[in-house]
């Protein structure tokens, strides 16, 4: 059986010489948070599936290794192409070490229950950005007829899943995905109320439909799944990463560069562009190409009555939580004051102390709110990435700062952004990956 190796990342750092406008073209990678559940969903069919535009990042490598360990063939067949063939599932028990590396390991529970009627799943890993409940997953599985024992692992088993009308107590992306995958092969109609409807959830649902699943309500918060006896194989192209596109827009804005981003999906930016506009960032869209014009004067647009505006995140179609840290960086370089309200994760904003040490004018009011006043001159600093998105924000700050910055623990950035240093160098960034 072919094996997917997960390379242990050495203690690497990025050394960045900032203060240079970045210019050129860059292509959006595939959506990480679509690729991971879609890889898990490949276990629902015994026929081969070929996935295109798969981001070659650490989290994807880990998911493939988890799948391999279950007796499934999962192999890279091209730079960004993966073939998965789950003809046989020899195990329903996830490897604890691999599962501890990514949050998405828990997404294998739904497909395993549908195929085998059992799953043994250790607590998942992932970013430490605050409490991330598994309760919606467990409640949904219980509604579908799963018996659950919780100890050192989640032991899940069923004599047969049953369709049900389920209302999630929060619009959890992964709980929605797990429930959809489990329901796809469950006889009868399963209805999921308060379902998450982020672009990556939509991509998973459309992928399943392409294999023969019957799902109605895609793009809405009520999903209706009519179970089918089996799913076929097929091919699918992972949607572009709207979070990466938002990150690159912020990068162009804070460095004053002229950057064109290819292969974007404009409708996935519906919640992103209006918020960046309020921070003074303007873009031009032509089909699937987006350009950020150079030398923009970033000015925060006040609310009516000259009131301080607020940028707040929430479930889709609100501004994505994964771009909150990017919004903070852009705000440090814009004239005016804005309140950043991170509603979803109580540790997401804790990285701002590093920005303050660089010269940013930020008041952290509490774990969820920060007041940012700009523009502020930033200076190079030594930092360490606590999670994927904060790491990317630090990278943006370093690239617009004066002097040299060092960012450690860059394995966190590599988990979500494919070959980010190489791609940034193609835009003129002075960035090097070094050991130690």
SVG drawing of the C-alpha trace seen along z (x, -y; Angstrom):
<svg xmlns="http://www.w3.org/2000/svg" viewBox="-37 -63 57 68">
<polyline fill="none" stroke="black" stroke-width="0.4" points="0.0,0.0 1.3,-3.4 2.2,-5.6 2.1,-9.4 4.9,-10.7 4.4,-13.5 7.7,-15.4 8.6,-16.5 9.3,-20.2 12.6,-21.3 12.9,-24.4 12.8,-26.8 12.3,-30.6 11.6,-33.2 14.0,-36.2 12.3,-39.1 13.7,-42.4 10.7,-44.7 9.7,-48.0 9.5,-47.0 6.4,-47.3 5.4,-43.9 4.2,-43.6 3.4,-40.9 0.9,-38.0 0.1,-35.2 -2.4,-32.4 -4.7,-31.5 -4.2,-28.0 -6.9,-25.5 -9.0,-26.0 -7.5,-24.2 -10.8,-23.9 -12.5,-22.4 -9.7,-20.0 -9.7,-18.4 -13.4,-17.4 -13.4,-16.4 -10.5,-14.1 -12.4,-12.6 -15.5,-12.3 -13.6,-10.2 -14.0,-7.4 -17.7,-7.3 -17.2,-5.6 -15.4,-2.4 -14.5,-3.8 -11.5,-6.0 -11.7,-9.7 -9.2,-12.2 -8.9,-15.7 -7.4,-18.6 -6.1,-22.0 -5.3,-20.4 -3.0,-22.7 0.3,-20.9 0.5,-21.9 1.2,-20.2 -2.4,-19.8 -3.3,-18.0 -0.2,-15.7 -1.4,-14.8 -4.9,-14.1 -3.6,-11.8 -1.4,-10.0 -4.4,-9.4 -6.4,-8.0 -3.5,-5.8 -3.4,-4.4 -7.0,-3.3 -6.1,-1.0 -7.1,-3.5 -4.9,-4.4 -4.2,-8.2 -1.4,-9.4 -0.1,-12.5 -0.4,-12.0 0.7,-15.5 1.9,-18.7 -1.6,-19.5 -3.5,-16.3 -4.4,-13.5 -6.0,-10.1 -7.9,-8.4 -9.3,-4.9 -11.2,-3.6 -12.0,-0.1 -11.3,1.3 -11.3,-0.2 -9.2,2.1 -9.5,0.0 -11.8,-2.5 -9.3,-3.7 -7.4,-6.9 -3.7,-7.3 -3.5,-9.4 -0.2,-11.1 -1.4,-12.2 -4.9,-13.2 -3.2,-15.5 -1.7,-17.6 -4.9,-18.8 -8.4,-19.7 -9.8,-18.2 -8.9,-14.6 -12.4,-14.6 -13.9,-14.9 -13.2,-11.2 -15.7,-10.2 -18.8,-10.7 -17.5,-8.7 -16.2,-5.9 -19.6,-5.6 -21.3,-5.6 -19.0,-2.9 -18.1,-0.8 -20.6,-1.7 -17.8,-2.5 -15.1,-5.0 -12.4,-5.4 -11.3,-9.0 -8.8,-10.7 -9.2,-14.4 -8.2,-16.5 -5.3,-19.0 -5.2,-22.2 -4.7,-25.9 -4.9,-27.0 -7.2,-30.0 -9.7,-29.4 -12.2,-26.8 -13.5,-24.9 -16.4,-22.7 -17.0,-19.2 -20.4,-19.2 -22.3,-19.9 -20.6,-16.8 -21.5,-14.6 -25.1,-15.8 -25.6,-15.3 -24.2,-11.8 -26.4,-10.9 -29.5,-12.1 -28.4,-9.9 -28.4,-6.9 -24.8,-6.6 -23.8,-5.3 -21.0,-7.3 -18.4,-6.6 -16.1,-9.4 -12.8,-8.8 -9.3,-9.1 -10.9,-8.7 -14.3,-9.1 -15.7,-5.6 -18.5,-5.8 -20.6,-2.9 -24.0,-2.3 -26.0,0.7 -27.3,-1.6 -27.6,-5.3 -31.1,-6.8 -32.3,-9.9 -33.4,-12.8 -34.2,-16.5 -31.3,-18.0 -30.8,-21.5 -27.2,-22.4 -26.7,-24.4 -24.1,-26.5 -23.4,-26.9 -20.3,-24.8 -18.5,-24.2 -17.0,-20.9 -20.1,-19.6 -22.1,-20.5 -19.6,-18.7 -19.5,-15.6 -23.3,-15.4 -23.7,-15.8 -21.1,-13.1 -22.8,-10.7 -26.3,-11.4 -25.2,-11.0 -25.5,-7.2 -28.3,-7.1 -31.7,-6.0 -34.4,-8.7 -34.2,-12.5 -31.9,-14.2 -32.4,-17.9 -29.7,-20.1 -30.9,-23.4 -28.5,-26.2 -26.1,-24.6 -22.8,-26.4 -22.7,-27.6 -19.2,-28.8 -17.7,-28.4 -15.8,-25.3 -19.0,-23.7 -20.6,-24.5 -17.7,-22.9 -18.0,-19.7 -21.7,-19.5 -21.2,-20.0 -18.5,-17.4 -20.8,-14.9 -23.5,-15.7 -21.0,-15.1 -20.6,-11.6 -24.3,-11.0 -25.4,-12.4 -28.8,-14.2 -28.4,-17.5 -30.7,-20.5 -30.2,-23.9 -26.5,-24.4 -25.5,-28.0 -28.2,-28.2 -28.4,-27.4 -30.9,-24.5 -29.5,-21.4 -31.7,-18.5 -29.9,-15.3 -31.8,-12.4 -29.7,-9.3 -28.5,-7.1 -27.3,-3.5 -23.9,-4.3 -21.7,-6.9 -19.7,-6.7 -16.1,-7.8 -15.2,-10.8 -13.1,-13.9 -13.3,-17.3 -11.4,-20.6 -11.0,-22.1 -12.3,-25.7 -9.8,-28.6 -8.8,-29.7 -10.8,-32.9 -8.8,-33.4 -5.6,-33.3 -7.0,-35.8 -8.0,-38.1 -4.5,-37.7 -2.9,-38.7 -5.2,-41.7 -4.0,-42.9 -0.4,-42.2 -0.7,-44.4 -2.4,-47.2 0.1,-47.4 3.1,-47.3 1.7,-49.7 2.3,-47.1 0.5,-46.3 -0.6,-42.7 -2.8,-40.6 -4.4,-37.5 -5.5,-34.8 -8.1,-32.1 -10.3,-33.7 -14.0,-33.0 -15.6,-36.5 -18.7,-35.3 -16.6,-33.8 -15.3,-37.3 -18.8,-38.8 -18.2,-39.1 -14.6,-40.1 -14.3,-43.0 -16.8,-45.3 -14.9,-45.1 -11.6,-45.7 -13.2,-48.7 -14.1,-50.2 -10.3,-50.0 -9.6,-51.9 -8.6,-49.0 -9.9,-49.1 -9.7,-46.2 -10.6,-45.6 -12.2,-42.4 -12.3,-41.0 -13.8,-37.6 -11.6,-35.3 -8.8,-37.9 -8.5,-40.4 -6.0,-43.3 -5.0,-45.5 -3.9,-48.9 -0.6,-50.3 0.0,-53.2 -3.5,-53.3 -4.1,-55.8 -5.6,-53.7 -8.3,-55.7 -10.7,-54.1 -14.3,-55.0 -16.1,-56.2 -19.7,-55.1 -22.5,-57.7 -22.1,-60.6 -18.3,-60.2 -18.6,-57.2 -15.7,-54.8 -16.4,-51.8 -16.4,-48.2 -15.0,-45.2 -16.6,-42.0 -16.5,-38.4 -19.1,-35.7 -20.4,-32.6 -20.8,-33.0 -21.9,-35.3 -20.3,-37.5 -16.6,-38.5 -14.5,-35.3 -12.8,-34.9 -9.7,-33.6 -9.2,-37.1 -9.5,-39.0 -5.8,-39.0 -5.2,-40.3 -7.8,-43.1 -5.8,-44.1 -2.6,-44.5 -4.3,-46.5 -5.8,-48.8 -2.4,-49.5 -1.5,-51.1 -4.8,-53.0 -5.5,-56.5 -8.2,-56.5 -9.5,-54.3 -11.4,-51.0 -12.7,-48.5 -11.8,-44.9 -14.4,-42.6 -13.3,-38.9 -16.5,-37.2 -15.7,-33.6 -12.3,-32.7 -11.1,-34.1 -7.4,-33.7 -7.3,-34.9 -6.1,-38.4 -3.4,-37.5 -0.8,-37.9 -1.2,-41.7 1.4,-42.2 4.0,-41.4 2.6,-44.1 2.7,-46.6 6.4,-45.8 6.8,-46.6 5.2,-50.1 1.6,-49.4 -0.9,-51.5 -3.3,-48.9 -5.3,-48.7 -6.4,-45.2 -9.6,-45.8 -10.2,-42.1 -9.8,-38.8 -12.3,-39.7 -11.8,-43.4 -8.9,-45.5 -8.9,-49.2 -6.5,-50.0 -5.3,-53.5 -3.2,-54.2 -1.1,-54.7 1.8,-53.5 5.4,-53.0 6.4,-49.4 9.9,-48.3 11.4,-44.8 11.1,-42.5 11.7,-38.9 8.4,-36.9 7.0,-33.4 3.9,-32.2 1.2,-30.9 -1.2,-29.7 -1.7,-29.7 -3.6,-33.0 -1.6,-35.0 1.5,-33.7 0.4,-35.1 -0.5,-38.4 3.0,-38.6 4.4,-38.0 2.4,-40.9 3.6,-43.1 7.2,-42.1 7.0,-42.8 5.7,-46.4 8.0,-47.1 11.3,-49.0 14.3,-46.7 14.7,-43.0 12.2,-40.7 12.5,-37.0 9.5,-34.8 9.9,-31.5 7.6,-28.4 6.8,-28.8 5.6,-25.3 2.3,-26.8 2.2,-29.0 3.2,-26.1 0.1,-24.2 -2.1,-26.6 -0.1,-28.4 1.6,-26.5 5.2,-27.4 4.5,-30.9 8.1,-32.1 8.7,-31.0 5.5,-32.6 6.2,-35.9 9.7,-36.0 8.1,-35.9 6.4,-39.2 9.7,-40.8 9.7,-40.0 13.0,-39.7 12.3,-36.5 14.4,-33.5 13.7,-30.3 16.5,-29.4 17.1,-26.6 17.0,-27.4"/>
</svg>
